[in-house]
């Protein structure tokens, strides 16, 4: 694993006009994954979903992030909290799936918790050492941004700020987008492979000839803004294609004629178009397995129900195409001959280099301490 970490630092330091990708072991080594789980993933901000997944007090959904089971809930005070989904008695999970709850009741011994995590009831607990005030569920570090819900497992994590990315998305009014679809499934691939796949336009015409090529061909992909913790590119539309929705009133013609794809490192990738927002949250499980949650949102009533259904079907097919390629590649990456290879130019794979440089920067302090 030390060799992989040294390789990451070396490749990230290459000249911008000579970029190279990491060797296969970087994506298949369980030791490398365990290191990432304890560092860049443990200390990163992860997108759990959209705010309007839980519009009313008591609405909740559950998530497993690394070794932490979580409850994402809207409280009586309308605040969104991310609570540890672990009973303070003997560790039983309190909720599963999604729904609405007045309180969370443990199925093992019926301890009951409020929507704010406070212990409300613990039957027959009369020992002198028991104090209900000391049995509140742990509340994780939460941040809301552009209608997304983020969590950081590190108590000391500072809120993230991305003014350049804010500026890129502001005309789309991302925060106002309306949720229309949520789906989850497991993919047999490494978490970094999906980030890299989603964030490069080099594969669009090859992997998606029927689904994407006609309106986001590889040749029109253009690198956009990048900064500490994010990158982006524009999947531009050819002239003369049918309108894909008007969107927010402040959008320019250029912004309406592209899908703006962005990554919020480490594990969120998204496609923001005038009338449609698709976001993928990646939940790493091990070196070769991830849980994928994707949401689709629309701008107001821009798209009718039939069009929304068509877009959902389209994105299901796009995801199937990507999943098929990534799962096949994951097997081949275990080969001794899966060595580092040259990346394409900035417009096509420059976003992969951005991700690589960011990962190297996150790993540098830990690497230097060894």
MODAKA-V802128 format. One record per residue. N is the residue number from 1. PHI is phi as a letter, one per 20 degrees, with the letter a starting at -180 (none if undefined). OMEGA is omega in whole degrees, 0 to 359 (999 if undefined). NEAR is the number of other ideal C-beta (glycine too) atoms within 10 Angstrom. Layout:
BEGIN
n: {N/N}
phi: {PHI/PHI}
omega: {OMEGA/OMEGA}
near: {NEAR/NEAR}
END
This chain:
BEGIN
n: {1/2/3/4/5/6/7/8/9/10/11/12/13/14/15/16/17/18/19/20/21/22/23/24/25/26/27/28/29/30/31/32/33/34/35/36/37/38/39/40/41/42/43/44/45/46/47/48/49/50/51/52/53/54/55/56/57/58/59/60/61/62/63/64/65/66/67/68/69/70/71/72/73/74/75/76/77/78/79/80/81/82/83/84/85/86/87/88/89/90/91/92/93/94/95/96/97/98/99/100/101/102/103/104/105/106/107/108/109/110/111/112/113/114/115/116/117/118/119/120/121/122/123/124/125/126/127/128/129/130/131/132/133/134/135/136/137/138/139/140/141/142/143/144/145/146/147/148/149/150/151/152/153/154/155/156/157/158/159/160/161/162/163/164/165/166/167/168/169/170/171/172/173/174/175/176/177/178/179/180/181/182/183/184/185/186/187/188/189/190/191/192/193/194/195/196/197/198/199/200/201/202/203/204/205/206/207/208/209/210/211/212/213/214/215/216/217/218/219/220/221/222/223/224/225/226/227/228/229/230/231/232/233/234/235/236/237/238/239/240/241/242/243/244/245/246/247/248/249/250/251/252/253/254/255/256/257/258/259/260/261/262/263/264/265/266/267/268/269/270/271/272/273/274/275/276/277/278/279/280/281/282/283/284/285/286/287/288/289/290/291/292/293/294/295/296/297/298/299/300/301/302/303/304/305/306/307/308/309/310/311/312/313/314/315/316/317/318/319/320/321/322/323/324/325/326/327/328/329/330/331/332/333/334/335/336/337/338/339/340/341/342/343/344/345/346/347/348/349/350/351/352/353/354/355/356/357/358/359/360/361/362/363/364/365/366/367/368/369/370}
phi: {none/g/f/f/f/f/f/g/f/f/f/f/e/f/g/f/e/c/f/c/e/f/f/g/g/f/d/d/f/f/f/f/f/f/f/f/f/e/c/f/f/f/d/e/e/d/f/e/q/d/g/e/f/c/f/d/g/n/f/b/b/d/b/d/d/l/e/d/f/c/d/d/c/e/e/f/e/m/e/e/c/d/d/f/e/b/g/f/e/c/n/f/f/d/b/b/m/b/r/c/b/f/b/d/d/f/f/e/c/m/f/c/c/f/f/e/n/f/f/e/b/b/g/m/e/d/f/f/e/e/c/g/f/e/d/f/f/f/d/e/f/d/b/d/b/l/n/e/d/c/c/c/f/e/g/e/f/e/g/e/c/c/g/f/f/g/f/f/e/g/f/f/l/g/f/e/f/d/f/c/a/c/b/c/a/e/d/e/b/e/f/f/f/f/g/f/f/f/e/c/e/f/e/g/f/e/e/c/f/e/e/c/g/f/c/c/f/g/f/d/f/c/f/d/e/b/a/f/n/b/b/a/b/d/e/e/e/f/f/n/f/g/f/d/o/e/m/f/f/e/f/e/f/f/f/f/d/b/d/e/e/c/c/d/f/e/c/d/c/b/c/d/d/g/d/c/c/d/c/d/d/d/d/f/d/b/g/c/b/c/e/d/d/c/c/c/c/c/e/l/d/g/d/e/f/f/f/f/f/f/f/f/f/f/f/f/f/g/f/f/f/f/g/g/f/f/f/f/f/g/f/f/f/f/f/f/e/e/e/f/c/f/e/f/f/g/f/d/c/f/f/f/f/g/f/f/f/f/f/f/f/f/e/g/f/f/f/f/f/e}
omega: {178/179/179/181/175/178/178/180/182/182/178/181/180/175/184/182/178/185/178/174/181/178/185/183/178/182/184/183/177/175/177/178/180/177/179/180/182/185/189/179/181/186/182/174/184/176/181/181/183/181/184/165/181/188/187/177/181/176/182/164/183/183/169/179/187/180/184/171/188/168/176/190/172/185/178/178/179/177/176/180/171/185/172/180/186/179/181/178/180/167/180/171/185/184/174/179/180/180/178/183/172/178/178/186/180/182/182/182/171/169/185/183/176/180/176/179/181/177/182/185/174/187/172/176/185/179/183/182/183/176/184/182/180/184/177/176/179/175/182/181/186/171/175/183/177/179/177/176/179/175/173/183/179/180/186/184/177/175/180/177/180/184/180/178/175/181/180/185/187/182/181/184/185/183/184/182/187/182/177/183/174/178/179/174/177/175/179/179/177/184/182/179/180/176/183/181/183/189/173/181/185/185/192/184/182/185/186/185/181/188/187/189/187/180/171/181/180/186/180/178/180/178/177/187/175/179/182/177/178/170/182/171/180/171/188/181/175/176/172/178/180/179/178/178/184/179/183/185/184/181/174/176/179/181/177/184/175/164/180/182/179/174/169/185/9/197/176/172/186/175/181/174/186/185/187/176/174/181/177/173/184/179/183/179/172/186/184/183/177/168/182/174/177/180/174/179/180/179/178/178/182/184/178/185/180/179/177/179/178/180/177/180/178/182/173/179/177/180/178/179/179/181/181/181/183/179/175/181/181/178/183/181/178/181/174/183/175/185/177/181/183/176/177/185/190/182/186/180/177/178/176/177/176/180/180/180/179/179/179/180/179/185/186/180/180/180/182/183/184/999}
near: {14/10/10/17/19/11/17/21/15/12/21/20/9/14/6/9/7/9/20/17/19/23/21/21/20/26/25/20/20/11/12/20/23/13/19/24/17/12/16/19/21/16/14/22/24/23/23/23/22/23/17/14/18/21/10/8/15/15/18/25/20/19/22/13/21/15/8/16/18/24/26/25/25/20/17/11/9/8/13/18/21/25/26/18/22/18/24/20/15/10/10/14/17/26/22/12/7/16/12/12/16/12/13/22/17/20/12/13/14/13/23/17/25/18/22/16/21/14/21/14/13/19/9/7/15/7/7/5/6/11/10/14/7/9/17/16/21/14/13/21/16/18/17/12/20/23/20/22/23/22/22/21/19/13/9/7/17/10/11/17/13/18/8/15/23/12/10/21/20/13/18/24/17/23/14/13/26/16/17/18/16/15/13/12/12/12/22/14/26/28/26/25/23/21/23/23/19/23/22/25/27/18/20/22/17/10/18/20/12/10/19/21/16/13/19/24/18/20/12/18/25/14/20/18/17/22/15/12/19/21/27/23/27/22/20/19/20/13/6/5/11/6/10/20/16/13/22/19/7/10/18/8/6/9/18/19/20/22/22/23/24/25/25/25/21/22/23/22/24/26/19/24/26/22/24/25/28/23/24/21/25/25/20/21/16/12/25/20/16/23/17/19/19/20/24/21/22/22/22/14/8/18/19/10/8/8/15/17/13/12/21/15/11/16/19/14/14/19/19/12/17/21/18/12/17/22/14/12/16/20/12/11/22/14/12/8/7/17/12/14/10/9/22/17/11/17/19/20/23/24/30/22/22/23/22/22/20/21/23/18/14/20/19/14/9/13/16/8/6/6}
END
